[in-house]
Amino acid sequence: MANQQLKIGIILGSTRQGRVSPQVGQWVKQIADGRGDAAYEIVDISGYKLPFFGEGTGQEPGLAAWKAKIESLDGFVFIVQEYNHSITGALKNALDSARDPWFNKAAGIVSYGSTGGARAAEHLRGILGELLVADVRTHPTLSLFTDFENFSVFKPSSLHLTNINGMLDQVVAWSGALKTLR
């Protein structure tokens, strides 16, 4: 197991038109890829066309692909935007749609919003706890006012690099430790 590279998914938590999560996710991935400590990939929930939890047959192709993707990963970095003081409905639905594949994995959170997305991140932590996902302590927060031009073009301050790397250190360490439980 020590020779196997960990697989960490960077999950984009929004599906809406005009979203900026792909910009944030690519920035995190670029930093992560430069580290060489795990295999990082962007996982965009919008590409899975998930039915609302509890609706449909449970056999939809997107649902099976989503569960398989989550199962294949050792850990996660959630790119979380704050809407109405919480996470998006699409992210909550994606979390609920794949219960067991989340178990005994680790996650970091990168959030953004008017207050850095802190309230959404706190809601996500509670959900992750129920899914047996260990969320790490270091939590980079991005402000719509200072890290985005016109609230739409991502231009992060270099001061965030310390927190991004600290969070990734913790995600990799915890993902490796929790892999022994699966």
N, C-alpha and C positions, 0 to 999 in steps of 0.2 A: 504493500500500500504506500510506503514512503516514496517509491519511484513514480507513482501515478500523479500527474499534475491535476490539481483541483480545477473544477469547472465552476465559474462564478457567472451567474446571469445578472445583467444590468437591466432591470425591469422598468420599462416606461409606463408610468401609472396613469396616463391620460390618453384618450382616444378622440378628443374633440378636434374640430377643424381649427387651424391656427395655433395649435399647441406648441409650446417651446420645449417640451420634455426631450425631443430628439436632440436638440442642441446641447442640453445639459448632459444627457446620456453619452453623447459622443465625446464630450469634454472629459467626463469621468473615465470612459473607456481608453481614451488617448493616454491619460495619466496612468491608468492601471496597466495597459499594455507595456508601457515603458519600464515597469517594475520587473517583469519576467517571473513573477512568483506564482502565477495561476493562468489558466486560459479564460479570458473574459469575453463575453458576447452580449450584444444588445438583444433583449427579448421584448418585442413590441406587442403588447396585448391586443392592439387594434388589428393585427394580422390574423387572429384566431377566430374572429366572428363568434364569440361565445354567446350562447343563449343565456337569458336570465336564469339564475340559479333556481332550480325546481321546475322550470318550464322545459318543454321539448321532451324528447324521448330519452335523453342521456346518451344517445348513440351518434350525435352530431360529429362530423369529422373534425371540426375545430376543437371540440371538447376533448376528444381522444388525443389530438396532437398537443394540446395545452398540457394535459396531464403527463404525457410522455416527456415533454420538454422540461417540466418542473422536476420530474423524477430523475432526469439525466444530470441535473445540476447539484453541486455540493453546497452552494451558498448563493447569496443574492445581495445586490445593492438595489434598493428601491429608489427610483426618482419620483418624488412625491410632490405634487402641487396641492396647495390648500384651496379648496372650494367650500365656501360656507362653513369655515372652521373645521373641516374634516377632509378625508381623502375622497377621491372621485368615486362615483357609483361603479364605474367600469373596473376600477382596481378592486373594490370590495367584492364585486361579482367574480372577478378572476381568482381572488383568494378563496372564496367559498366554493368555486367550481372544481378545485383540486385538493381536497382535504389531506388525504394520507401522503401524497408525494412531498408535502412540505415538512413532514415530521423529522425532527432531529437534524436540522440544518441551521445555519447562521445567516444573519442578514445585517446589513448596514442601511442607513437611510440618509439620502441627500434630499433635502426639502427646499422648496421656495414658495414665496408668497409675500404679502405685505408685511408680515411679521416673521419672515424667513420660513414659513410653513410649519412652524413649531407645533401648532395645535393639530394639524393633520398628522404630523409625525407621532404625536402622543396617542392619537386614536389608532394609528397603525400598530404601535407597540402593543396595545391591548389585544388586537386581533392576532398578531403574530404569536403572542403568548398562548392563546387558545390553540393555535396550530402547531405548537411545540417548536417554534422557530425562536432561536436565541438571538435577540437583537443586541448589537454591540453598543457600547456607551458613546463613542465619538460620533458626533452628528453634525455634519456640515450644513449650515443654513444659508440660503441665498436670498437676498432681498430684491423684490421687483423694482425697487427704487434706485438701488445702487449697482446691481449686477446685471441689469438689463437696460438697453437703450430703447426708449419709447415702449417699455414693457414687453418688447417682442424680440429684440436682438440680444442674445446672451453675450455679455462682456464681463466675465468674472474677474474680480480682484485677485491678485496673486496671493493675498493673505489667506485664501481658502486652501491653498496647496497643502499646508501643514495638516489641516483637518481631514482633507481627502485622503492623504497618505496614512494618517493615523487610523482612520476608519478602515481603510483597506488592510492595514496590518492586522487589525482585530478580526475582520471578516475572514481573512485567510487562516489565521491561527485557530479561530473557533470552528471554522468549516472543517479543517483537518482533524481537530479533536473530536468533533461530533460524527465524523465519518466512521469512527470506530464503533459507534452505537448502531449503525445501520447495517 
